[in-house]
Amino acid sequence: MNDGDEGTGSTARSKRKDAQRNKETLLDAAASVFVTAGVEAPVRDIAAKAGVGTGTIYRHFPTRADLIIAVYRHQVEACAEAGPALLATGATPHTALAQWIDLFVDFLVTKHGLAGVLQSDNTGFDTLHAYFLDRLVPVCAQLLDAAVASGEIRSDLKAYELMRGVGNLCVGADSDPRYDARRLVELLVAGLRRPHEDSR
């Protein structure tokens, strides 16, 4: 390989990294818009948030379903990666768990619109749901285990149970503007703490 080839390879890698960064910027913008305006939000709103033209979004994601699925997977990955990072930087494992659950709630708000978009493709939805469980249940379990080991929370709760409970609390937010899912989830997470022994 000559120097020219090496330069070409380096340029190609740099372009791939730029393209990946641009795609992640689009996905972050779409996730943010979906959380506030729902998955049917106009593409122009997402483009404005990302600082690009609508054509750029359609070039990456030809259909709305493509975009929503990509956002779903992107948020799953962000949520999965956040767990260990929060555990490393949080004041306590329980604090890290609470912060992670907060991110999980944001994810669930976006995820609720997915079922309607994919209702004609149950196989696709099942595949995404399996991916979601494979990536996030172990992360939640790691956070729970750390909080149990530190003596902060009770030890009789499984990660899947907690995630299912949080998911169920988020359901009512779709139809009732007075329903504060985040407040109820905060109470749930606070209730995980081990009770202090009664003073004798």
C-alpha positions as CSV (number, residue, x, y, z in Angstrom):
1,M,0.0,0.0,0.0
2,N,1.4,3.4,-0.9
3,D,1.0,6.7,1.0
4,G,-1.8,7.7,-1.3
5,D,-3.8,4.6,-0.4
6,E,-3.2,5.2,3.3
7,G,-4.5,8.8,2.9
8,T,-7.6,7.5,1.0
9,G,-8.3,5.0,3.7
10,S,-8.0,7.6,6.4
11,T,-10.3,10.0,4.6
12,A,-12.9,7.2,4.1
13,R,-12.8,6.3,7.8
14,S,-13.1,10.0,8.7
15,K,-16.1,10.3,6.4
16,R,-17.7,7.2,7.9
17,K,-17.2,8.7,11.4
18,D,-18.7,12.0,10.3
19,A,-21.7,10.2,8.8
20,Q,-22.2,8.1,12.0
21,R,-22.1,11.3,14.1
22,N,-24.6,13.0,11.8
23,K,-26.9,10.1,12.0
24,E,-26.7,10.0,15.8
25,T,-27.5,13.8,15.8
26,L,-30.6,13.1,13.8
27,L,-31.6,10.3,16.1
28,D,-31.1,12.4,19.2
29,A,-33.2,15.2,17.7
30,A,-35.9,12.7,16.6
31,A,-36.0,11.2,20.1
32,S,-36.3,14.6,21.7
33,V,-39.2,15.6,19.4
34,F,-40.9,12.3,19.9
35,V,-40.8,12.7,23.7
36,T,-42.5,16.1,23.5
37,A,-44.7,15.8,20.4
38,G,-45.2,12.0,19.8
39,V,-44.0,9.8,17.0
40,E,-46.3,11.4,14.5
41,A,-44.5,14.8,14.9
42,P,-43.7,16.4,11.5
43,V,-40.4,15.5,10.0
44,R,-39.7,19.3,9.5
45,D,-39.7,19.7,13.3
46,I,-37.1,16.9,13.6
47,A,-35.0,18.5,10.8
48,A,-35.2,21.9,12.5
49,K,-34.1,20.4,15.9
50,A,-31.2,18.6,14.2
51,G,-30.2,21.7,12.1
52,V,-30.6,19.9,8.7
53,G,-33.0,19.8,5.8
54,T,-35.8,17.3,5.6
55,G,-34.1,15.7,2.6
56,T,-31.2,14.6,4.9
57,I,-33.6,12.8,7.2
58,Y,-35.3,11.0,4.3
59,R,-31.9,10.1,2.8
60,H,-31.1,8.2,6.1
61,F,-34.6,7.1,6.9
62,P,-36.9,6.7,3.8
63,T,-40.1,6.0,5.9
64,R,-41.3,7.2,9.3
65,A,-41.2,3.5,10.5
66,D,-37.5,3.4,9.6
67,L,-36.9,6.5,11.7
68,I,-38.9,5.3,14.6
69,I,-37.2,1.9,14.7
70,A,-33.8,3.6,14.5
71,V,-34.7,5.9,17.3
72,Y,-35.9,2.9,19.4
73,R,-32.7,1.0,18.8
74,H,-30.6,4.2,19.4
75,Q,-32.4,4.9,22.7
76,V,-32.0,1.2,23.8
77,E,-28.2,1.5,23.3
78,A,-28.0,4.9,25.0
79,C,-30.0,3.5,28.0
80,A,-27.8,0.4,28.1
81,E,-24.6,2.4,28.0
82,A,-25.8,4.9,30.6
83,G,-26.2,2.2,33.3
84,P,-22.5,1.4,34.0
85,A,-21.6,5.1,33.5
86,L,-24.2,6.2,36.2
87,L,-23.0,3.5,38.5
88,A,-19.4,4.7,38.2
89,T,-20.3,8.4,38.8
90,G,-23.4,8.3,41.0
91,A,-23.2,9.3,44.6
92,T,-24.7,5.9,45.6
93,P,-25.9,2.8,43.7
94,H,-29.5,3.7,44.6
95,T,-29.0,7.2,43.1
96,A,-27.5,5.7,40.0
97,L,-30.5,3.3,39.8
98,A,-33.0,6.2,40.2
99,Q,-31.2,8.2,37.4
100,W,-31.2,5.2,35.1
101,I,-34.9,4.6,35.7
102,D,-35.5,8.3,34.8
103,L,-33.8,7.7,31.4
104,F,-35.8,4.5,31.0
105,V,-39.0,6.5,31.5
106,D,-38.0,8.9,28.8
107,F,-37.4,5.9,26.5
108,L,-40.8,4.4,27.3
109,V,-42.6,7.6,26.4
110,T,-41.1,7.4,22.9
111,K,-41.6,3.6,22.7
112,H,-45.4,3.8,23.2
113,G,-46.0,5.1,19.7
114,L,-44.0,2.3,18.2
115,A,-46.7,-0.4,18.5
116,G,-49.1,1.6,16.3
117,V,-46.5,2.1,13.6
118,L,-45.5,-1.6,13.6
119,Q,-48.9,-3.2,14.1
120,S,-48.8,-4.6,10.6
121,D,-45.5,-6.2,11.3
122,N,-45.7,-8.2,14.5
123,T,-42.5,-10.1,13.7
124,G,-40.6,-6.8,13.5
125,F,-42.0,-5.6,16.8
126,D,-41.3,-9.0,18.5
127,T,-37.7,-8.7,17.3
128,L,-37.3,-5.2,18.7
129,H,-38.9,-6.2,22.0
130,A,-36.5,-9.2,22.4
131,Y,-33.6,-6.8,21.6
132,F,-34.9,-4.4,24.2
133,L,-35.0,-7.1,26.9
134,D,-31.6,-8.6,25.9
135,R,-29.9,-5.2,26.2
136,L,-31.7,-3.6,29.2
137,V,-32.6,-6.3,31.7
138,P,-28.9,-7.1,32.4
139,V,-28.1,-3.4,32.9
140,C,-31.0,-3.0,35.3
141,A,-29.9,-6.1,37.1
142,Q,-26.4,-4.7,37.5
143,L,-27.8,-1.5,39.0
144,L,-30.1,-3.5,41.4
145,D,-27.3,-5.8,42.4
146,A,-25.0,-2.9,43.3
147,A,-27.8,-1.2,45.3
148,V,-28.5,-4.5,47.1
149,A,-24.8,-5.1,47.8
150,S,-24.5,-1.5,49.3
151,G,-27.4,-2.3,51.6
152,E,-29.6,0.4,50.2
153,I,-32.4,-1.6,48.8
154,R,-34.3,-4.8,49.5
155,S,-33.0,-7.9,47.7
156,D,-36.2,-9.6,46.6
157,L,-36.8,-7.7,43.4
158,K,-35.8,-8.9,39.9
159,A,-34.8,-6.5,37.2
160,Y,-37.6,-7.6,34.8
161,E,-40.2,-7.1,37.6
162,L,-39.0,-3.5,38.2
163,M,-38.9,-2.7,34.5
164,R,-42.3,-4.1,34.0
165,G,-43.7,-2.1,36.9
166,V,-42.2,1.1,35.6
167,G,-43.6,0.4,32.2
168,N,-47.1,-0.2,33.6
169,L,-46.9,3.1,35.5
170,C,-46.0,4.9,32.3
171,V,-49.1,3.6,30.4
172,G,-51.6,6.1,31.8
173,A,-49.6,9.1,30.6
174,D,-50.8,8.6,27.1
175,S,-54.4,9.4,27.7
176,D,-54.6,11.6,30.8
177,P,-52.6,14.9,30.9
178,R,-53.1,15.0,34.7
179,Y,-51.4,11.6,35.2
180,D,-47.9,12.1,36.4
181,A,-46.1,8.9,35.6
182,R,-42.7,10.2,36.6
183,R,-43.9,11.1,40.1
184,L,-45.3,7.6,40.5
185,V,-42.1,6.0,39.3
186,E,-40.1,8.2,41.7
187,L,-42.3,6.8,44.5
188,L,-41.7,3.3,43.3
189,V,-37.9,3.7,43.2
190,A,-38.0,5.4,46.6
191,G,-40.0,2.5,48.0
192,L,-37.2,0.0,47.0
193,R,-35.2,1.3,50.0
194,R,-34.8,-1.2,52.8
195,P,-36.9,-0.3,55.8
196,H,-35.0,0.7,58.8
197,E,-35.4,-1.6,61.8
198,D,-37.8,-0.3,64.3
199,S,-36.0,1.1,67.3
200,R,-36.6,-1.0,70.3
